[in-house]
Structure formats: structure tokens, C-alpha cells
Amino acid sequence: MDGCKFILIISGIALFLACVFTVLRNEAKEEQEITVGGKKIQVEVARTAKAQYLGLSNREELCGDCGMLFVYPDQKVRFFVMRDMNFPLDIVWISGNKIVKIDREALPEGKNPTSAYQSRSAVDLVLEVNGGFCDANNIGEGDEVLFW
């Protein structure tokens, strides 16, 4: 096999592998629009244990009307930490389609967080948005969450 054919084959394999990696990396990324207390929010949905563990960790920012929605298959008391976060969050605890609690302005922590946040009752959804978002948009306990 001459050098040109070899380089062409290797380049083709590399391109194929790059495409496969990109598809696999983005496959789990699910986005959806929800409405919370009348405010539309574009959310990244975290359904898998890995996505839920990573959450918004190590991100530099979150757009003003964006969030992450953690979806669980059952209702339980949930616990969250601010591991490797770079900005404060409002943590919105949701049961069914109603907000049952909001932890406002949860502060970023490093690799070994010491603060834990928890729902006061069983929830099946948790929404993370920028710190101050709920106050700025008049979102509170009892507000309805609508899914599109």
C-alpha cells in the first residue's frame, strides 16, 4: 500500500471515530422548554445517574433563562451539593408539577462540599437556575411547573 492510500484510510478512520464520539457525547443531552410560575425556561434534562452527579459542575455560566431539570423515576427526599460549581444557584424542589421548596442563592463549593441542600418532602423533579432567578421572576412555593 502506498503512503497516500495509507494516509487516506487513516484520515477516514479518524473522521469516522470523531463523528461517533460526537454523537455519543451529545446523545444524552436532552433539552426541553418548561414554564415555571409563568416564566419560560430552556432546560437541559438530566435523567441518568451520571448526568445527575455532574449537574452544572465546572460550567462557567448558565444563560439567563436556562436551567437544568433533574428527572427522577420516583418520589423521594433528595439531597444536592454545590460540588465544583462556579456560580450560585436557586435549587427548586418539585413534586408532580408544584414547587414545594426553593433554596435560594446556594453558594458554589469545591471538590469537597460541606453544605447539603435537601427537599423537605418527597420530590421527583429538581430544577437548578441561576442564583436570584426565582426572586427576579417572582417564582415561589406552590407555583405550577408546565412541561411542553
N, C-alpha and C positions, 0 to 999 in steps of 0.2 A: 504494500500500500504506500503510495507516495505521500509526502508531507502535507500537501494541500487537502487531500481527501481526509487524512487523519485529523487535521485541524477543523475541517468542516464537520466531521462526525462529532468530535469533542464539543464544538460550539453548539451543535444541535442538541446534544445531551444536556449541556449546561443550561440552555434556554428552556428545555423541557422541564428540568428539575426546578428552575426558578419559577416557572409557571405553576407547577404542582405545589411548591412551598407557599406561594402567594394565595392560591385557592384554599389550601388547608388553614392558613393563618387567618383568613377572612371568613372562613366558613361559619365559625361560631359567632361571628359578630352579627347580631340581630338588632335592628333599630325599629323604633315604633314611636308614634306620637300619642301622647296621653293628655288629658286635661285634668288639672288639679285646682279645685276652687275657682274654676272658670279660666285659668291660665293654661295655655298650650305649652307643652314641654316636649322636646325631642329627646327620647331616652335610648340609651344603649341597654339592651336587656341582658342580664346575667342569670343564666339558668343552670349552668354547670358548676360543680364544686370548685373547679379551678378558676373560672371567671369570677365567682363569688369571693374566693380567697383574695384574688388580685384586686378586685374592685377598681377604684380610681387611683390606686397606689402608683407612685412615681410619675404621675402626669403633671405637666407644668401648669395646666389651666383647664377650665371647663367653660364652654361658651355660656353666655348669659341666660339663655333659655334651654339649656341642655341639662341632662342628668343621667343617672344610672339607676335602673329598676332591677332589683333583685327579686326573682320569682322563685318561690318555694312550693313543693308539691303538697305541703301540709301546713296546718296552723300550729305554731309553737312560739314560746317566748324566744326571741332572737337576741344575740349579742353581737355588737360591732366594735371594732377598734379603728383608730386612725393611723395604722401602720404605714410608714413610708409615704405619708401624704405631704403635699406641698402647699395646700391652701385649706382654709376652714370649710366645713360642710354643714348644711342642715340635714339631719337624718330624719326622714319622715316614715313613721311606722304605720302600716296599713293593714286592716283586717277586712277581707272581702273587697269592698270598694269605698271604705270610710277611713279617714285618718283618725288614729286612736292616740297618737302621741307625736310630738316633734321635739327632737333635741337640736337646739339652735346653736349655730356657731361652734360646732365641735372643732377643737384645735388640732392641727397636724402634730403627729408624733413620728419618731424614727422607727428603727427596726424592732425595738423592744418597747412597745407602748405600755403605759401604766394605767391609762384611763380606759374604761369599758363603758359602752352605752348599751342599754337594753330596752326592749319593749316592756311595757308594764302588763301586757296581756298577750295572748297568742296572736301572731300575725302570719300572713302568708306572702306579704309583699313589703319591701323596704325601698324607699326612694332616697337617693342622695342627690342633692343640688348644692350649688354654691352657698356658702355661709351668708346669711342675710336675705336669701331669696324669698323665704316664707314671709318674713316681715315686710319686705318691699312689695310683695304681691298679695298681702292680706290673706295668707293661707293659714288655716288653723285647724285644731281638732274638730272632728265632726264633718269637715268638708268632704265632698264626694270626689272620687277618682274615676274618670271615664276613660275607657280604652277604645281605640278605633280600629 
